[in-house]
Amino acid sequence: MDSLEFEQDGVSTPFSYTPPTHYTLKIESFSLLKKHSADRFESGEFDAGGYKWKLVVYPNGYEKKNVEDHISVYLEMAGAESLETGWEVFVDFRLFLLDQNKGIYLVLQDANLKKMCLHVAMLEVGFDRVIPLKAFADASNGYLIDDTCVFGAEVFVCKERRAGKAECLPRINNAVIVSEENNDFMNKHVWKIEEFSKLKPEPLESKPFNAGGQTWKIQLFPKGDSHGKDTHVSLYLTLANPEKLSTAPKILAQFTLRIVDQLNAKHFFRHDSNCFRASSPSWGWSNFIMLGFFKERDKGYLVMNTCVVEAEVTVRS
């Protein structure tokens, strides 16, 4: 096995068992791409944070930056010519590369969580040296199996600024993926919560999102609820409109609630299944995570007073 040496300064490389939120790119016959397409390959467009994006892969390295013997991958804003002059968009971009042997993702991100800025003079941001070509081609590392590799992207828009005016974007668009098992649809919703320390004890609710023909919300008690009061963060999945259900129907759903580790990608999650009814529209954990553990700086759950909560919901009936 060739050793993996990531040579780009300021880049951290944790691992994640969770697929990327916004986009997955599977490249088959990579050797032909490397041989014939040579310089540059562009993915299809995908949506994140209210903008359209593409992944740009340089299979032999980005020559203009004097990169050799490495794969280079960048995030490019699509359709930027339609935006106003003077605009700037700040993003938290995380690049994923699947280890197909272990079923985990290598995640490349800025080591200091510095936001990347795109503007009219720079429409690409990313990573010059994702992985050495020799290590990438070594099947024992798992990144290129049967001449196939899988990249992914998460793009969180943190701020946009046009003509000197700045505004924060508090919401991250949800991403829907399909589970092959039983042809059920699984929806992944991402909720970014800022200024956590200023939150009151009252429950906080996410924007509604759809899964399996139902509308849901994530409910969070920042200082705990019931048996977790003052000791834990409480987290629940709840039907947004239970009054629209009659007393008889029940909604069987499998779900995962997760607090994202923004530093090490070692996310904290709980998984369960439940029958949701009009009379009992919520299910979750009053003792989801201990407050002290949640606030520890090196855990990555609360970074710059911000946390990211995810819900994955699969409706079975």
Secondary structure, DSSP 4 states (H G I P E B T S, - for coil): -PPP----TTEE--EESSPPSSEEEEESSHHHIIIIITT-EE---EEETTEEEEEEEETT--GGGT--SEEEEEEEEESGGGSPTTEEEEEEEEEEEEETTTTEEEEEEETT-PPEEEETTB-EEEEEEEEEHHHHH-GGGSSSBTTBEEEEEEEEEEEEEETTEEEE------EEEE-SGGG-EEEEEEEEE--GGG--SS-EEPPPEEETTEEEEEEEETT--GGGTTTEEEEEEEES-GGGS-SS--EEEEEEEEE--TTT---EEEEEEEEE-SS--EEEEEEEEEHHHHH-GGG-SSBTTBEEEEEEEEE--
